[in-house]
Amino acid sequence: MKFSIITPSLNQGRFLPECVESVLAQKGVEFEHIVTDAGSTDDTLEVLRRYPHLTWKSEPDKGMSDGINKGFLQATGDWMMWLNCDDRLLPDALAKVAAHAAVHPDADVIHGDCRFVDADGDPMRRKYDTPVDEWDFLFVGCCNPSTSTFYNRRIIQSGELLDVGYRNCMDWEYYLRLIRSGYEFSYLPELLADFRWHEESTTQRHWARMVSEGLRAQRDHIANRGLPRWFGSKFALRAGRRIFQARRILKRLLVHHRIR
C-alpha cells in the first residue's frame, strides 16, 4: 500500500520543514510527497531544495484547489491526502490508516481525529470526530478535517477532483459531492495529524469568504439532491445546525465511550 501526500504551498516557508519532516518520520509504509507551490517569494524554494526526496514544482495556479488537483493528478499512491504546509502528520499516522484500510476494503474515504496546535506548534485541544453521514455534512459543516482525511485512488481515477471555484470550503463541497456519488466514508478513531491555527492561515484571513462558500455548498447540495428549497433558508440551516450538532455530540460520546 502506497500513500501520496499532496502539499499545496504559497509563502509558508517557515512552517514547511515541520510538514516535510512529519511525513519523512512515517514508518512501515511506502509514500511519496508532492509539493505544488504557487510561486512563493519567501524561503519556500530554498526549503524544498533541501529535501531531494520531494517531487515539487513552483508555478502560478488558480488557487489552492487547483494546486491540490495538480498533485492528485500526478500522484501514484493507493491512498491520497492533502497536508497543508503549516500542518503535520503525527507519528505512525500512515501505518494506522494502512491497517484500517486493510480491514475495511470498501472504504473510499478514511478520516480520523486531528489536534489543534498554535503557531508555535504547541497543542491546544484534540478534535474528536465521529462516523459521519449526509446530514452531518449538510447542516453541521466540514466535519472531517482535511489534514486527517484520506482518499482512495479510485475516487481520483473516476474524475472527482476539487472544484477550483472554492478557495476556502473546497473540502466541504468535495465531501458533499462524494456522498452524492455514493462513496463510503469510514471513521478511524485515532489521532492522525496536527492542524495549525494562526493568523496567517487561509481560514483566519478569509473568514467571510469561508462563510459565503459554505452557504453556496449547502444550497448546491440541496438543489442537486432535489430537496425542498426551504431547506436552504437561513432559518432551516440554523435550526438544522443546532439539531445535528447536538446529535454529533451524542454520537461522539457514544463512540468514544465504546472505544474506551
Secondary structure, DSSP 8 states (H G I E B T S, - for coil): -EEEEEEEESS-TTTHHHHHHHHHT--SSEEEEEEEE----SSHHHHHHT-TT-EEEE---SSHHHHHHHHHHH---SEEEE--TT-EE-TTHHHHHHHHHHH-TT-SEEEEEEEEE-TT--EEEEE------HHIIIII---S-GGGEEEEHHHHHTT----TT-SSSHHHHHHHHHHHTT--EEEEEEEEEEEE--TTSHHHHTHHHHHHHHHHHHHHHHHHHT--GGGGSHHHHHHHHHHHHHHHHHHHHHHHHHH-
